[in-house]
Amino acid sequence: MISLRKLGSSDLEVFPLALGGNVFGWTADQEQSFAVLDAYTAAGGNFVDSADSYSAWVEGNQGGESETIIGKWIKARGNRSDVVIATKVSQHPDYQGLSAANIKAAADASLRRLGTDHIDLYYTHFDQPEVPVEEIIGALDELVRAGKVRHIAASNISAERLQESLDFSDREGLARYVALQPHYNLVSRDTYEGGLENVAERSGLAAVPYYALASGFLTGKYRPGTTVDSARAQGAVRHLETERGQRVLTALDEVARAHDAEVATVALAWLAAQPTVTAPIASARTVEQLPALLGVAELRLTEEELGKLTRASA
């Protein structure tokens, strides 16, 4: 039995890999999405990450397609109480920003699409520095008090604004962020390490990193001279052109061989072993892509291996 991890100071316990819902309604249709969700939960997974804007960037989409698919799946499987659902506010085309009115209206829209009466973890997707933290936290606290949201979290926020938000919550006795979703992986460490990580560690926040596999680069399928048919190939290929990217791939290959493991599993295992990290986020378009991601729950790297990867990624 794979042990679940406590999510920061919350009462939520989550699988050590959060399943990214960004592909649902984008590169995975409803049938594929159901199959991936079924396989993930069959393996013990219980932590599904979405956003109200997924996937508004696709021609013909409105935003909210991912939440709608997740909602239909929950209804079909009757498993709402078994799954921790995280979603986000601020980027839906019809619900832009973090004003109090928008946060509350967007939450109601997400609840309708998800077909549920509560969201387990509700993130501010992108901070809006011109909106006072008092307004943002106040609106989120109202949602928690109303029972529509269990816990709140932040993503894409500066260390200063995060600390200011936590201080306000503590001072006023309002709902407090329990998690942080930073951009963090072996080829993007300065996006989290330093100020943000320090605030998270000091405040007991759980880090749930996105781009955990650097748009697929850290799966190892992108190599010099290869072409990969993927909607995210452009973002991944750029790492091939850097010295660090090459060093990281070499180190990942060595550690993967030692464990007879997939390169993606090793990359996620390094991330999951970092201070404050509770569960990296990774998405799968097909069931076949899942085993390499799920492997993070069981792969334990040695201190020497972790050090090798850390040095390669410096």
PEJOTA-V925305 format. One line per field, one symbol per residue. phi: phi as a letter, one per 30 degrees, with the letter a starting at -180 (. if undefined). A space follows every 50 residues. Layout:
phi=???
This chain:
phi=.dddcdchcdcdbbddbdddcdddiccbdddddedddddddddjdbbccb adddbdddejdcjjddeddddddeddcibedcbcccbbbkcdecbdjbde ddedddddddddddibcacdbccddbdbedcededddeddddddddidbd bcabbhbdedddddddddeddcicebecbbccdaadcbcddbdjeddddd ddciddcbdchechhjeddidcbeicbcdbdceedddddddcddeddddd ddedddddchcdedddddddddddeidcadcbcbdbddddeddddddcdc ddeddededdddcd
